[in-house]
Amino acid sequence: MDELIAQLTGKLGIDESVAKAATGKALAMVKQHAGDDLFGKIASAIPGASEAAASGAVANEPAGGGGGGMLGKLAGMASSALGESAGGGLELGAALSSAGIESDKLGSFLSTVIAFLKEKAGPEVMDQVLAKFPMLKTLLG
C-alpha cells in the first residue's frame, strides 16, 4: 500500500494522511460492492489492502449513519430511488470528499487507484470489480 500512497501524494500533491484515509474508504467500498471473494483476490495481490479497507469501513460509518454531508444524503436518496448501485458512485464521491480529496481530484485519485489495482491484481480482477460496481466508472471523468 505504501507504493500506492506514494503515487497518490506525488501525482496529486495531497497529504499522506489524506491519501491513506481516502484509499481506505475507496477499498472499503470496493470490498462492499465487489464482495469478499473478489476483494480477496485484491488483498492477496496487495499486502495491506485488507487492513486499509477495514480502516476505511470503520471511518465510513459515523455514529449518526451516512456521512458525507449533502453529497452523502444525495447518495442515500439515489440508492433508495434507483437501487444501491446507483448511489454507490455518489457515496464513494462523498466518502472521498470527507477524507479530504477535493472534487477536482476525484477522477485522478480513482484513476490512480484503479490503475494500481489493475497492475497488482490483474486486469481480469478489475474488470470484475467494475462490473459489480459500475457507478465507479462515473467518477473517473
N, C-alpha and C positions, 0 to 999 in steps of 0.2 A: 504494500500500500504506500510505502514511502516514495516509491518511484512515481506513482500517480500524483501524490500530493506535491512532489517537486515539479511535475509537469504543469499542474494547475497553478501553482504560485508563480512559476516562471512565465507561463503563457498568458495568464490573465492578470497578473500583478495583484493577486489577492493575498491576504494574510494567511499564514499556515493554519491557524486555528479555525478560520472561516472555511478553508479548503477541507480540513478534516471533518468539521461539523456537517458541511453540505454533502460531502462524499458519503458520510454515514447515513444521512437522510435519504440520499439517492439510492444507495444499496439496500436500505430497509424497504423502500418502495418497490424496487426491482424484486426483492425476495417476496414481498406481499403479493405482487401481481403475477410473477413467474412461477411461484410455488417452491417448496422446499427441494424437490428433486432437481429441478433446473438450476436453482440457485446453488445447490450442492456442487454442480459442475464448475460454477464460477469460483466458489470457495476453495475447491480442491486445486484450481489453477492459480489462485492468487492468495498467498498467505496473508492473513489479517482481514480478509473480506468479511468473514462471519462476525468477527469482533466489531468491525466498523458498522455492519448492518445492525447488530444488536445495540450499539450505542446510538445509532440513528433512530431505531424504533422507540427507544426509551425517550429520546428527545422529541420525537414526533407526536407524543401523546401527553400533552399538558393536562393538568387536573381538570380543567374546565371542558376538555374534549375539543376536538377540532384543532384550531390554531391557524396561524397564518393570516389573521385579520380578515379584511374584506375578501381577499382572494380565497382564503380558506372557506369562508361562508359560501362564496360562489361555487367553489368546488363541491361542497356538500350539496348545494341545490342542484347542480348539474348531475351529480351522482344519483340523487333521488329521482330527478325527472327523466334522465336518459339512460340510467344504468351505471353501475360502478365504474366501468372502463372509461366512460365519457368524462367523468370528473377526475380521473386519475392524472391526466396531464395538468389540469389546474391545481390539483392537490400537490403534485410534485413541484410545480412552479411556486406555490405558496410555501412549501417546506424549504425550498432552496432560498427563497427570499428571506424567510425568517432566520435562516442560518447566516445571512449576510451577503448573499450573491445578488448583485444588482441586476435589475431586469434586462439591461442591455448586454449582460454577460451570460444569461441563462443558456442561450443556444451554444455558445462557445464552451461553457462548462460541460454541458451534456455531450457535445460532440467529442470533447477530450476524454470524458469518462467512457463513452461508448467505444471509441477507438482503442482505448487501453484495454477494456474488457474483451473486445474482439481480438486484439493481438494476443492476449494471455489465455483466454478461454476458447478462442476459435470462432470463426465467422458463423459456423452452424449453430453454436450455442446462442450467439447474439441474435441471429435470425429468429430462433425460437422465442427468445425473450421479447423481441419486438412484436412477434405475432401474438403473444399473450398480453402485451402492454402496448397496444397500437397508439395510444394517445401520447406516448413518449415521443413519437415522431413529430408531433405538432409543436413541441418545444425546441426542436433542433434548428429552426429557421433563423 
